[in-house]
């Protein structure tokens, strides 16, 4: 029986897992479009998350294959859990796994690993020839966090592009003739591309004054959107554990506010670090691989950036 761990930490069959993934999604009308801009933001948000942790992985030896860092990060942060199992072909290796048996606390005790690079499926007994590592208690990766912020940043990017496009020509024309409408669209396209002077036949607009669609003095401006983007990015950095300046704080921060920010940055990454270290300790007991992890950024209480969002020294 190939089982998985659900979002509430309970083992599920493959069919149940697919049902859970399909019907537990939020309504599409409240989610941002998954488009190229979202993929762009998602890619760089993942790398921000990767930068928090510095892993020491096994190197190649006569009895041990080298572990690839990108594969290891994918299993750790995208998948959310993996098995370190011994194989004759590759030594100890990190892999996807299915749950065969669970214990009284609903944690896996026996697993199965399948791979096209194995001669046959590998079965593991936790604590004997395999161990399991999971950064979050629910055994699920951080894709939901990354997607949430990627969509938010994408929506702001879209707003900036639309605003800048309409700053060239933000008027609405009335017409009941498709041919005339096409000519107006062509003129709009030329203006959007930056043509300095676009000429229209007076008969096209038929003497009517165009309607201003986006009053530029009342719109949510590019500068405001860029500031919002900074706030969202700052919130994301706080979530994943990277200290950053409070962009809304104009004067010097007091020590209590600094400590509050430090506590907030440690809320998620502290759990991840604890779980990773515990998992690596169990792996090292049965394998002697020497797995380890540390923060790339030293964590100090009371430490905060001394610059504001515009790289100006904060007032002392």
Secondary structure, DSSP 8 states (H G I E B T S, - for coil): --EEE-TTS-EEEHHHHHHHHHHSS--GGGS----HHHHHHHHHHHHHHHTTEEEE----BTTB----HHHHHIIIIII--EEEEEETTTEEEEE--EEEEE-TTS-EEEEEE--TTSSS-EEEEBTTTEEEE-SSTTS--SHHHHHHHHHHHHHHHHHHHHHHHHHH--EE---S-HHHHHHHHHHHHHHHTT-S-----HHHHTT---EESS-TTTS--HHHHHHHHHHHHHHHHHHHT-----TT--S---HHHHHHHHHHHHHHHHHHHHHHHHHHHHHHHHH----EEEESS---TT---SB-TTS-B---
